């Protein structure tokens, strides 16, 4: 995402991910879980169900306990609450979001993020951000990562980054692919108001990491099943 949006270069090819993700650091400070997380979640779920008639499918595919990685496609600014619509209150409390610093600007937003399970991607310290994600998983909790990094420009899925696949393989954590459809029509790029368009969120069969598969192969496998589910949703519309 950094390369695509800011035309800068990041050297990560020589990173020994296995050693890095299994190491410990006393400097890691994870965000807190506040009661406001449940309040925000309840309000957003109510609005999505009444205004956008959100349909939740495949909730039985969400593991009963963590750790696991939720990997949805990214259509709009409201994909965060959409992706949590099928989670129980207990699972939500143990689920952390990975967000860019651009989405959390200003003192109030940063304070809310620190107290509502949001891990920020630090532009100047990407390794530290990824280690925080790893620490969450090692504690038996869950993370939500949007593999595309940024919202779709056209409604079509973009390229998937492999951070979630690295975490999955090295820590042997299953991935729950999530297909979001209708959110782009409800809130496309360049608009500021959510339209009352129907939204569907579908939790797909978990993918368990195969030690014989590369990061790229795992990434492509997840993208493929989401793409297939998205096509099926379009046919039903």
N, C-alpha and C positions, 0 to 999 in steps of 0.2 A: 504493500500500500504506500509506503514511504517513497519507493522508487517511482511508482505510477503517478502519484499526485504531486510530488515535489521535485522529481527529476534528480534525486540525490542517490548516492550509492552506499550500500551497506554490505560490509564483508562478514558473511555468516557461514560460508562454505566450509571453513576449516574448524568449525566448532565441534567439539566432542560432546554431542548432546547427552549421551548416556552418562558420562561422568558429571556433566554440569547439572543435569536434572536430578541426579541422585545425591548431590552434595547438599550440605546444609549451610545456612548463613544466619547469623544472629541479627543481621541488619534488615531482614525482611519484616515489613510491617503490613499486615493484612488489614483490609477495611473491616469495620465493625458491622454487626447486624443489629439494626434498630427496629423498634416496634413500627416505625413509619414505613418500613418495607411492606408489611402486611396491609397497611392502610392504602398506600399508593397502588398496590396490586389489586386490592378489592375494588377501588374506584375504577381503575382502568379496565378490569374484567367486566364490571357492570356496564360501562360505556360501550365496550366492544360487543357485548352480547345484545344490548338494546339498540344501539345505533348502527352497528355493522353486522348484526345477526351472525356473529362468529360461530363457525362450526368446528368442533374439536373432534379429530379422528385419531385412532390408534393410541389412545392414552394408556392402553394396556401394555404398550411397548416401552413405557418409561420404567426403568428398573426400580424395584421397591426400596433399594438403598444404594448409596454411592460407593465408590466414586464412579462418575461417568461424565462424558462430554456431550453436550447438546450442540449440534451443528446445523443451524438453519440457513436457508438462502436469505438474501437481504434485499427487500423490496422498498422499505420505507422507514421513516423515523419511528414509527410505532411498532416496529418488529420486536423490540424488547419485550413489552407486555404481551404481545401476541404469542411469542415463543414460550412464555410461562403459563399460558392459559390453561394447559392441561396438568400443571403441577399441583400437588397437594400443598397445603400451607407448610407442612414440615419439610417437604422437599425444597420448597422455595427458600426457606430460611437457610438451607445448606447449599444453595446454589449461588455462584458468583458470576458476574458479568465482566466481559473484557471490552473496554471502550477506549476510543482514541481521546487524546486530550482536547481535541477540537470540539468534541461533543459535551465536554464538561468544563466550560469556561465561566469565570466569575466566582467570587467567594461563596455565595450561597450554593451554587451547583456543586462546587468542589466539596463543601461540607456535607451536603446530602450524599454525594458519592462515597465519601469516606465512611459514612454510617449506614450505607444501604448496599453493601456487597458489590461495589463496583471497583474493579482493578483497572487502573489507567495504563495505557500503553505509553511508556516514557520514551519520547523520541531520542533522548540523549543517553538512554540506558535500557535498550531493548532486552538485554540478557536479564536484567533485574526484574523486568516485567514478566518475562517467561518463567523465571524462577518462582515468582509469586503464584503463578498459575499452577506450577508443579507442586508447590507447597500445599495449595488448596486440595489438590487431588490426593496427595500423600496423607492428608488428614482425613480422607474418606468422604470428602465433599465433592461438589459438582461444579462445572463451569459451563457457561454459554459463550461460544465463539462463533462469530459470523465469518466463515471462511473467505467470503468475497472481500471482506475488509470494508468496502464502501457500498453504499446503496446502488442498485442498478440505475443506469441512465435511461434505458429504453424499455425496461420491463423484462428483458432477457437476462439470464444468469451470466455473470462475469466469471473471470478466472478465479480459481480457488487457491488461496495461499495454504501452505502446508504446516503451519504452526500447530494446529490441532492434531494433525497426523503424527507429528514428532512426539507430542505429549502422549498420545494414545499408545504408540508403539513402545516408547522407552519406559513408560510407567505401567504398561499392560492394562489400559483402561478402555472400556467399550465406548463406542461413539453412537449416539442416537441421532441419525439424520432427521431433519425436520423440513417439511415442505410447506412454505407459506405461499398462498395464492390469494389474489384479490387486494392485497395491501398496496400494490403499486397503483391500481386504479383508484383506491381510496385516498392515497396521499402520494402522488408522484412528485418527483423532484421539481422544484420551482413553485410549488403551491404551499400554502400556509394553513389551509383548513381541511380537515378530514371530511371526505364525502361519505354518504351513507351506502357505500358499496359493500356487498357481502364479502366476508373474508373467511378463508378456510385455513386451519393449521392441522397438519397431519404428522404424527410421530411415527416414524418408520421403524422397521425391525433393526435392533441394535447390531452394529458391526463390531466384532471382536478383532483386535489387531492380530495379524499374522506375522510372526517373526521373520518369515521368508519373503515378505513383501516390503518394498521400499516405501519411503514416505510418500513419494509421488504416486505409487500404485494405490496406497490407502486413500490418498486425497482424491484420486480419480474415481475410485470405487464409490465413495460417499457422494461425490458430485453426480455420478451416473444414476444412482437410485433416487436422488432428489429430482433430477431432471426428468426421469421417467414418471415419477409421481406428479410433477407439475404438468406434464403433457396430459396425463390422465384427468387431472382436474380441469384443464382447459376443454377437453372433449365433453365433459359433463355440463359445462356452462351453456 
